[in-house]
Amino acid sequence: MPRMIGRAKRIPVPEELRSLALTPRHLSLLAHLLFDGPMSVNELAAGLEVAPTTVSLMVGELSRKGVLERRESETDRRRKIVSIAESHRDTIHGWLGRGAAAWREALAPLTPGERQMFVDTLTVYERALADD
């Protein structure tokens, strides 16, 4: 685990994105959108396990910088769908996509039950680290 975390921390932010002052919370949000596709602020908040207002602030910030786009949902005009801007999609995919491919390769041979056990195990590990 320390080796994996160390390797992930050494992945440099692409030159095109360096001036945007991205933080780890932005990385998590971008990873969700890259791996799972466009979604609402509430769906992002649930996936990131933070308040919708926190995600809304991040989305607003990244939208102003041109990294994200917001559009109306086709089924509910009151709902906004967030996606990675086309102009940054290839850069973000090149930056974060390798990690997604590695996870898919690692999890592909597992049954759905085994995948769930793996995710549950990592969740317990994460919570144990957060406990003081």
Residue, then its C-alpha position, 0 to 999 in steps of 0.5 A: m500500500p505505501r508503494m502504491i500511494g507513493r507512486a500515485k503521488r509522483i504522477p505529475v500534474p500535466e503542464e496544461l493544468r499546472s496553473l490551475a492550482l489543483t488540490p487533492r480534492h479536485l483530483s478526486l472529483l476529476a477522477h470520479l467524472l473520468f471513471d464514471g462519466p457525467m453526473s449531477v452534483n448530488e451524485l458526485a457528493a455521494g461518491l466523494e462522501v462530502a456535502p453537495t455544497t462542497v462539490s458545488l463550490m468545486v464545480g463552480e471553481l473548475s467551471r470558471k477555469g474551463v475544466l468542467e462544464r455544466r448543462e441541464s439534464e435532459t430529463d429534469r431541467r432543474r438538475k445540472i449535469v457536470s462533465i469534464a470539458e472537451s478541451h481538457r478531456d484528453t489531458i485529464h484522461g492521459w493523466l488519470g486514465r492509467g490508474a483507471a485502466a490499472w484498477r480495471e485490469a486488477l479487478a477484471p478477474l474477480t467476481p462481483g462478490e469478490r470485487q465488493m469484498f475488496v472495496d469493503t476491505l479498502t473502506v474499512y482500511e480508510r476508516a481505520l486510518a481516519d480514526d484517532 
